[in-house]
């Protein structure tokens, strides 16, 4: 765990781990310069449970804190726990059972993301299934559908073989984490681990839950910052597919383009949602920059979006009409009463 100013949620996260039916584990928590009551909560819980170790560091990024926690882990497997998440009691037992039965390097479970905006809530589910891929070929051939469901990239509900991670040289602040020069990425760790993984399994249970509010650091910041995350992860995912030799696979490439335009539409929605009805010049410039790139135009030309919001936005993106794209997103936002555009759950974690 990497924790920063998590006093409102970190106790629940730790207590959900303490309640696991599988008990032979350690919690390695790094407090990344918290300024609220997080340090006191962590220290108190560590004093009462010898399985919890806490390290306090000053001015440390969450990414560096995760690398530090990973370097201090000693278990055969590792699972990353968000400070705003909680786990059902059977999570570790089910993931570990699947890993040991088939000698897997990675096990994925389902997860939920609940995004609160005031008293309203958007709930998203990444659904898994009971399945084992014993060869790289089988896993890579099915990977596009796992990306499509939002299961693949996030750290949520994943059990990693620690020695396999060390052998792959993946981390959260290293270029190896992305395989494409991407730095400081939560998803980059997973994408780096996936490059040469061989044995992967899935469990159908959804026992990992994340709660976010619009003010949380965990929620993609509307506008330019969210767009930059989209760009870097698009490049890293494309690099992964190329590494796998899947660049010519129609299903994989359609998935990549469709997910890009769906999250791009959500980024535009983020700009319009916080802006006035009549767009400011800087907002129009921001939207124009998002939709004018070569890959944005490619995605808008070939993708078949699943949701009505993105389908409505796609012609404006394809035509490079920033003013219309902004106005459409603003209208949809008003109809949703300020709720964010629904998109894949991994866009929020």
N, C-alpha and C positions, 0 to 999 in steps of 0.2 A: 504494500500500500504506500502511495505517496499522498500526503494530506496537507492541505493548505487552507487555513481558516474554515475548518469543517466542523465547528462545535455543534451545529444544529443537526448533523447527520452521522458523524463518525461513531458515536456510541452505538447507534442502531446497527451500523455496519459490523462493528466488532462483536456485538452481542449475537448477531445472526451467525457469526463464525463460531463463537463459543457454544452455540446450540447445535452444532453439526453432529450427526450420528456417528460419523467418522471422527475420531478425536486425536489421532497421532499426527499432528501437524504443528507448524510454527507460523506465527504471524510476524512478518518483518515490516514494521511501519517506520516511514521516514517523514518527519514533520518538516515541511519545507518553509521555514520562516513564518509560521502562523503568528498573527498578532491578536487573535481572540483567545478564547478559552480552550482551544484545541490541545495545546501542550499539557494542560492540567488533566484533561480527560484521558489522554493517552497514557500519561504517567500513572494515574490512579488505576487504570485498568491493567497496566503492565505489572504493577505491584501486587495485584490480586490474582494474576494468571501468569505463570511462568512461561507459558507458550507464546506470550506477546513480548516482543522486544521493540524498543523505541529508540530512534536516533533523532536528535534535533540538529538541524543545520540552518545557518543564516543565509538569506538571499540566494536560495537554491531554486532553480526552476523545477516544475513538476517532473519534467523529462529527466533531468539530472538526478532528482530524488528517486525516481523509479529505477534508474541504472544503479544507484547506490543500494537500494533495497534488493535488487536482483543479485548484485555481487555478494551480498551477505546471506542469501538464501542457501540452505544446505539440503533441502529435500530432493527426492528423486524427481518430483514434479513441482511445477509452480503455477499458481493462479493469481492473476492480478485483480485486486478488489478496489472498486471505486469508493471514495468516501461518501458518495451519495447513493450507494447501492445497498441492498440487503439480500441475503441468500436464504432459501428455504433449507430446513435441516438436512435433507437428503442430497444436497448438491454435490458435496465432495465425495460422498460414498458412491454415488452413481457414476460420476466422471471417472473416478479411480478404478471402479470395477470394470468399466468398459476398456480403460487403458491397459489394465493388467491381463484381462482375458485374451486380448489379441496383440499384446506387445506393441501398443500404438505410441506414436510420437506426439500426437495431438488428438484431443477429444473436444468436440464442440457441443454445447447445449443451447437450447433456446433462451431468449431473454425478453423482457418487456421494458419499454421506456415510457414513463408518464411525464408529460411536459405540462406544467401548470402555468396559466396566465390568469392571475387573480383567482377567482373562484371557479374558473373553467379549466378543463383538462383535456389534453390530447393524448390518447393512449395508442401506442404502436407495439406490435409484437413481431419478433423475429422467430419464426417457428422452425423447429428442428425435427428430426425423425431418427429412428433406430436404424443405423446403417454403418457398415465398415468398408473402407477402401484399403485393400491390402497391397495394391500396386500404385505406383505413380500414375500410370496411364489411366486407370479407372478413376482416380481422384481428379486428375486434370480434366478429363472428359466431362465430369459432372460439376466442375467448379463454377461454371457460369451460373448455374441455377442457385448455388449457395450464395454467390455475390448478389444475385437478384433478390434473394430474401433478406439481405442485410446481415447474414450470418458470418460471412467470411472475414471481413477486415477488422471488426472491433475486438477488443480484448475480452469483452463480456462473456462469462460462462465458458471460458476456454482453459483446458488443462494442458500445459506444455511440458514435454520432457526436457528437464533442465540441462542435461548433458547435450542433447541435440541443439538446444539454443546456444550453448557455449561453443559447440563445434561449428555452428553456422556464423558465429561472430555477430549475432544480432543484438541490438540495444535500442535505446530510445534517443540517444544523441549522436549516434554514429552513422556514417554513410551506409554501412553494411545493413542498417536497419531497413533501408528502403530499396537498395539495389539499383537506385537510379539517382543517387546524389541527394536524396531528400533528407533533410535534417530535422531533428526535434519533432517527431511524429508519433502519436499514440498508435495509429493504424500502421505506421511504418514498421514497428516491431513485428506485427503479425505478417505483413507482406514479405518482410525479409525471411521470417521463419518458413513461410510457404514455398520459397523458391525451390528448395530441394527436398522437401519433406516427402516421405514415402508412404508411411502407414498412418491413415487418418480415420477416425471414427466419429460418430454422432450419437447423441442420446435424445430421445424425443421429449423428455420432460423439460418444462420451462420453469426453472427454479432460481433464476437470477433476475433481480428487478432493480431498475434505476429510476429515481425520481429527480426531476429537474424543474426549475422555475426559470422564467425568462431572465431573471437577474443572476442565475448561476454562471460561474465561469465555465462549467461543463457544456453549456448550450452554445452552439456556434454563434458568434457575434454577427448580427445582420450586416450585410453589405460587404465592403472590401475584404475584411479579415476572413469571413466565411468563404468568400470567393477564392482567396489565396489558398485556403485549405483544399477547396475543390480542385484547383489547378494542380497542386503538388500531388494530390492523391490520384488524380487522373493519370498524370505522368508515371507515377509509381505502379499503378495497376496495369497500364499499357506495357511498361517495361517487364512486369511479371509475366504477362501473357506472351510477350516476345521470347522471354527466357524459356518458357514452356513449349515454344513452337506452336502457339495457339493463335498467332496473329491472323492466320487465314481461316480460322474457325468461325463460321457465320454466327452461331449462337453466342459465342463469347464476345465478338465485336459488336453485335447488336445490343447485348446487355450493357457493354461499356458505354456506347453512345446514348442509349436510353437513360441510363442512370445519370450520365453527365447532364443531359438537358433537363431532367427532373430536378436535380439539385441546383442547377443553374437558375431555373425558374424560382426555386425557393430562395435563392440569394437575392434575386430581383425583388421578390416579395418582402425580404428583409429590409431592403433600401426603401421601398415604397411604404412599408408599414410604419416606419418611424418618421417619414417625411410628410409635408403638407399635401393637400389635394392637388394644388398646382405645383409641379416639381420645381425645385431649385436647380440652378445651372449645374452645381456640383453633383447633384443626384443624377441628372441626365447624363453627365459626363461619366459617372461611375457605371451606370447601366450600359451606356454605349460601349465602354471599354470591355465589359463582360461579354457582350453579344457579338462583338466584331472580330473576335479571333477566328483563325482558320478552323480549329477543332469545334468551336461553338457552332459555326455555320455548318460544318459537316454533321454534327450531332442533330441539329435542328432539321437537316435535310433528310436524314435516313432513319431517325429514331421513331418508334411508335409508342409514345407515352401511355402509361396505364391510367393516370388520373386526369380528371376533367380540367383541373387548373392548368396543368402543363400543356395539355392539348390545346387549350385556349390561348396560351402564351406562345406556343411554338411558331405560328405564322409571323408574329411581330419579331421574334428572335431571328427567324430565317431571313426576314426582310431588313434586318438591321435598324428597325424603327424603335429607338430608345424611348421616345415620348409615349408611343402607344403601349409599349411593354410596361412602362411605369404606370400609366393610367389604368391598364387592365389589372395589374397586380394590386393597385390601390383599391379598385372597385371590389375585387374578390376579397381583399382584406376587410373592407367594411361589411361585406355580406357575412364574413366569418366572425365578426365582432372582435377583431384583433387577434384571433387565434392564428398561429403559424400555419403555413401550407403543409398539409400532410405529405410526408415523403418517407423514404426508407429509414428505419430506426437507426441504422449506423451513421446517418448524417448528424445525429444528436449525441453520439457517444464516441 
